[in-house]
Amino acid sequence: MSQPHAVLAENPQKEARTANWVAFIICTALLFDGYDLVIYGTVLPGLLADAGQIGAFDAVTAGLLGSWALIGVLVGSLVCGAIGDFFGRRRLMLLGIAWFSVGMFATAFATSVPAFGALRFATGLGLGIVIASAGATMAEFAPAGRRQFYNAIVYSGIPAGGVLASVLGILFLDSIGWRGLFIIGSLPLVILLPIAWRKLPESPRWLLSRGREQEALAAAQRTGVPLIEERVILQAGAAPLKSGFAAVFSRQFAVAAVLLGMMSFCGLLLTYGLNTWLPKIMEGYGYGRTYSLFFPLALNLGAVAGGLLASRLADKNGPQRVIAATFALATISLALMTFSFPLPLLFAFIALAGVGTLGTQVLIYGFQSNYFTTNARAAGVAWCASVGRLGGVLGPIIGGWLAAAGIGGSTAFYIYGAVALVGGLVTVLVPRQRKLEEAGHQVEELVEGRTEDSLPAVQLK
């Protein structure tokens, strides 16, 4: 039987310092996921126009090429989900960073359409590992009461990477070409990976959930991460007895897992569809290539600012209602983009669409990460990310079909707006986790009392 003091290792200063390092590392890794997402859409018009780059291909093939990386992400996420709750958070994050960096570097030297697609798939495998590990890792280091905000900071790295890709595309596409832009995407291998090796710890909560109590205590003392909550959840029986995908599809989580996956499906269909095809859609409205490159910039800037603001509301009022509201915002703003508004107003609507699409997906990641218990978290996040990536795969393909059929941009905006509406409806159907909520209230009472004697003892297996 473990003693009460063995899991009460709280140090707010250490906890905040550790959480900030973890957030920085994960956010930077996800920044390059967003960079990878948008850089393809940025260089796509040039690749389509110049067959001397990787060969000639049409709009339908362009959509398929845009989806190959997402298929890789799907596979990588599923693999990570299968082993993540057994293998640990730190090792998978390090592996994912190294893998996608090498993939980006290799893609820069592709000389044919098949090679380009294959390397995009390989890069996606590493990105999938990072994405599936990111939410689970941050959820276990973020201080209580600020988890949505920390998750928003981390996942805002994705639209921030879109901003970086847009800016670098505007500034350097003509001078260093698309190959140079892809080489930039490989920089985490030499810059971020050494920092992550030194500063990214293993999760004490994961160690405790695996029954490695002494290691969990030592990690908690090093990082300042309290283990009170994990212990109360175990005592209250609020976690499934199984781990990994078996826990995700247990009676406790099965219905929610399906609905959360559908939320990600809608969010990522919008995210990847718009980031891939927005420049091309706006060219159809008469805006030249230079103007078109600014539209993804507005979309992603809106997502970063709006996602952070909405996360503070989610911490106070719960993420579910806020996500439903931002999905509704996406539906409205995408419909408004079909009208002939003055350019400044059009940019404003695009920024609002960014809040409702990419910004919503940032909130969805946080909601999913904190919905599952530690023994199901990596698998739960991986499942949701994988279902979501099916939407991400479909998003660019839909755009390619519409472009090949010569259908106007207004139809694309209406289709994407309808997807956002469905996402909002699915969100309100996700069931609440009563036992976890009760455990959370119990933790708050224990922390306020600060008495070790009031902590229930738990037999760890």
N, C-alpha and C positions, 0 to 999 in steps of 0.2 A: 504494500500500500504506500503510495507516495505521500510525502508530508506536505502540508500546506505551503511552507516557505519555498519548497522546491520549484514551484511554478510561478511565484510572485517575484519577478525580476524586472521591475519597472523602473526606468530612468528616463524621464521625459526629454532631457537634453540629448542623451545618446539616441533615443528613439527618433527624435526629429532629425538628427544628423544622419543617421542611417537611412531614414526614409527619403531624405533629400538626395543622397548619393544614389540610392536605388532608382528614384524617379529620374534623375539625370541620365543614368546609364540606359534605362529602358526607353525614355523619351527620345534620346539620341538614336538608339537603334531603330525605333519606329519612325523617326524622321526620315530615315533612308528607305523605309517601306513606302512612305508617302512620296518620296523623291522618285522611287522606281515606278510608282503608279502614274505620276503626272509626266515624267520625262518621256515616256512612250508617246503619250498624246501630243507632247510638244514637238517631238521630232517626226511624228507620223506624216504630216503634210510634205515634208522634204523627202522622206523615203518613198512616198507614193509618186512624187513628181520626178525623182531621179532613179531610174532603174540601174544606174551604175553603182549604187551603194550596196544593196544586198540582192538585187534582182527585181524584176517587175512583178507586181502583185496588185490585185484590185481591192475595192472597199470591203468585200466580204472576207477576203483573206486577212485584211488589216484587222478586222474585228476578231477573227480567230487568233491571230498573233497576239492581240491584246489580252486574250483569254488564257493563253498558254501559261503565263506566269501565275495566273489565278488558279489554274488547275494544279500547278505545283504547290501553291500555298495550301490548297485543299488537302492534298496528299500529305504534305508536311505537318499540317495541323492535326490530321487524324493520327498519324504516327506518334506525334508528340502527346496527344491525348491518351493513347494506348499505354505509353510508358511514363508520362509525366508525373503521375501521382505515385509512382514507384521509384523513378530514377532521380527525382529531385529537381528543384527550380534552377539552381546556379549552373549546373553542367549543361543543361539544355539551352539556356540563354547564351552561354559562351559558344556552344556548337553552332547555334543559329546565326550569330553575328559573323563568325568566321565563314560559314558556308555561303551566305548570300553575298558577302563581300567578294569572295573568289568568283562567284557566278556573275556578278556585275562586271568585273574586270574581264572575264573571258568573253562576255557578250559584246564588249567593245571591239573585238577582233573578228566577229562573225562576218562571213563573206557571201552567205547565201540565205535565202528565206528559211529553208529547213533548219540550218544551223542556228539562225537567230531564234527561231521558235523553240528549239531544243534547249538552248542556253537560257531562254526566258523561263522555261519550265524548271530547269535545275536551280535557277536563282529563286524561284518561287518556293522550292522545298525549304530552303533556309529561312525565307521570310515567314513561312508557315510555322516553323518551330519558334521563331521569335514572337509572333503574334499570339500563338497559343500559350506560351510561357509568360508573356508580359502581364496579362491581367491577373493570373494566379499569383505571380510574384509580388506585384504591387499591392494587391489586396491583403497580403499577409505581412506587409511592412507599413502600410499607411496607418497613421494614428486614427483611433476611433473618433467619429464625428466629422472627419475630413476625408473620408474614403472616396466619395464621389469626386471631390475636388482634386485629390491626388491622381485618381484614375483619369480625370479630364486633362490634367497636366501631361500625364504620360501619353495618352492617346491623341492629344492635340499635336503630338509629334508627327502624326500622319498628315493632317492638313498643312502643318508647318513645313513638312517636306515638300508638299505640293507647291507652297509659296516659293521655297528655295529653287525647285525645279523650274518654275515659271520665270523667276528673276534671272537665273543663270541661262535659261533658254533665250530670254530677251537680250541679255548682255553678250553671250558668248557663242550662241549657236553658229553664227556666221564665221567666227574666228577659229574655234576649236572643233566644230562639227559635232555630229551626234556621237561619234566614238569618244571624243573627249568628255562629253557630258556623262557617258556611261562609266568612264574611268573615275570620274569624281565620285560616282556612287559606290566605288570600292574602297574609299578612304577609311571606313570603320575598321578594316583589317589592321591598319597600322596606327590608328589614332585611338579608337574606342576600345578595341579588344584588350590592350594592355591595362587600361584603366579598369575595365570590368573585371579582369583577372584579380586585381588587387583589392577593389572596393566593393564588389558584389558578394555578399555573404549568402550562405544557405539559410533558408527560412526556418526559424525556430519552431514556428507553428507546424510546418511540414514534418520536421523531425519528431515533434511530440505526437503528431497523428500517426506516425509510423512506429510508435512505441519506443523511440530512442531517447528516453527521458534525460539521461545525463548529458548527452550531446545537445539536446534542446535547451537545457538549463545553461550550459556553457555558452551557447549561441545567444541566448536571451541576455546573459550578463554582458557579452561583448557588444551587442547591438542595442540594448535598452528596450527591446521589444517585449511587452508584457504577454504572459501566457494565460492570464486569468480567463479571457474569453474562450479560448480553446478548451480549457478545463471545464468551464461551466457547460459548454455545449456537449461535451462528453457525458457529464453528470446528468444533464437533462434528457439525454437520449435524443437530441435534436439532429444527430448525424446518422446516416445509414450505417449499418454494420459492414457493408461491403465497401470496396474502393474502386476508383477508376470508372470505366464505362458501366460496370455493374451497379455502382452507386447512382450514376446519372440516370439510369433507366429503372431504378427502384421505384416502388410505389410513391415515395416521397417526392421525387423529382421528375418523373417521366412526362407528365402532362406539361409541366413548366418547361422542360427541355425542348419539347416540340415547338411550343409557342415562342420561346426565346430564340430558337433557331430560325423561325419564320421572321422574327423581328430583324435579325441580322441579315437574312436573305433580302428583305426589302431595303434595309439601310445600305448594304454593299452593292446591290444592283444600282441604286441611285448614285452612290459614290463613284463606282468605276465607270458606269455608263456616261455620267456627265463629265468626269475628268478626261475620259478618252475622246469624247465626241463634241464637247462644247466648243472648242475652237472651230471645228469643221461646220457645226450647226450655225454658228454666228457668221461664218463666211457666207453661208447661204442667205443670210439677211443683208448681205452687202458690205459687211465689215472686212477690211483687208487683213492680211496675215498678221501684221504688227498689232492691230487692235485685238484680233482674236486671241493672241497670246496673253493679253491682259485680262480676259474673262476668267480663265482658271485661277489667276492671281486673286481676283475679287472673290471668287467662290471659296477659295481656301482661307483667305484672310477672314471672311465672315465666319467660317467654320471655327477657326482658332478662337476668335474673340467671343463668339456666341456660345461655343462649347464650354469655355471657362466660366462665363456668366451663368449659364444654365446649370452647371455643376454645383454652384453655390446654392441655387434654389433647390436642387435635388437633395443636397445634404440636409436642408432644413425641412423640406416638404415631401421627401421621398422621390425616387427617380421615376417611378412609373407614370405619374401624372405629367411630369415635366416632359418625358419622352413622347407621350401621346400628343402633347401640345406642340412640340417642335416638328413632329411628323405633319400635323395639320398646317403649320407654318410653311413647310415645304410644298404641300399641295397648293396653297394659295399663291405663293411666290412663283412657282413654276407656271401656273396658269397666267399670271400677270406678265411673264416674260414673253408671251406670244403677241402682246400689243406693241404698237409703234410708239414707245415712250422716248423722250429725250435721253441721250446717252448717259448723263449723270444718274437719272432715275433708273435706267436699265441696270447700271452697275449696282445700285442699291438693292434692286430686286435679286440680282445674282448673288450678292452678299447674303441676303436673307435666305435664299435657296441653299447657300452653303451652311448656314446655321441649321436648316431643317433637314439637310442630307448628311453631309460629313459630320456636322456638329451633333446631330442625332446619333450617328453611329458611335461617336466618342462616348456619349452617355450610355448607349446600349452596352458597350464593352464594360463599363463600370458596373452597371446593373447586373450583368451576367457574372462578373467576377465575384461580386459580393453575395449573390443569390445562393451559390453552392457552398457546402461545407468543405473544409480543407481536404478531406479524403476523396472528394469528388471534384475539386475545383479545377485542376488542370484538364481533366477529361471533359468537364462541363463546358469550360471556355473553349476547348478544342472542338467539341461537338458543335457549339454555336458558331464558331468561326468557320468550320467546314461547311455547314449548311449555308452560312452567309456567303461563302466563296462561290457556291453554286449561283447565287444571285450576282456575285461579282463577275463570274464567267459569262452569265447571260446578258449583263448590262452592255458591255462593248459589242456583243453579237447583235443585240437588238438595234443598236446604233448603226452597225454595218449593214444589216438588212434594210433599214430605212434609207440609208444613203444609197445603196445599190438600186433600190426601187425608185429613187428620185422623189421620195416623199418629203415634204417640207418639214422644217424644224418645229413648227407649231404642233404637229402630230407627235413628235418625239417628246416635247414638253408635256403634252397631255397624258401620254403613256406613263412617263416618269411620275407625274403628279398623281395618277391613279394608284401607282405602286406605293407612294407615300401615304395615301389615304388608307390602303389596306394595312400598312405597317402600324398606323395609329390604332386601327380597330383591333389588331392582334394584341397590341400592347396592353390594352385595358382588360384583356381576358386572362393575363398571367395570374395564377393564384398566389395568394400571400402564404408565407411560411410562418405559421403561428408559433411553433415551438422555437424557431430561431429568434423571432421577435421577443418572445418571453425571456429567452436566454440573454438577449441584448439588454433588456431592462434590468435583469438580475445583475449583469456585469456592471451597469451604471451604478446600481445601489452599492455593490461591493467596492467599486473604485472610490465612490464618495465616502464610504465608511473607512476605507484604507485599513481594514483590520484583517490580518491573516487568519485569525481564529474563525472568522465568519465564512471563510472559503470552504466549500465542500471538498472532501477528499475523493480522489478518483483512482480507481485501479487501472493502470495502463497495461494494455496487452502487447 
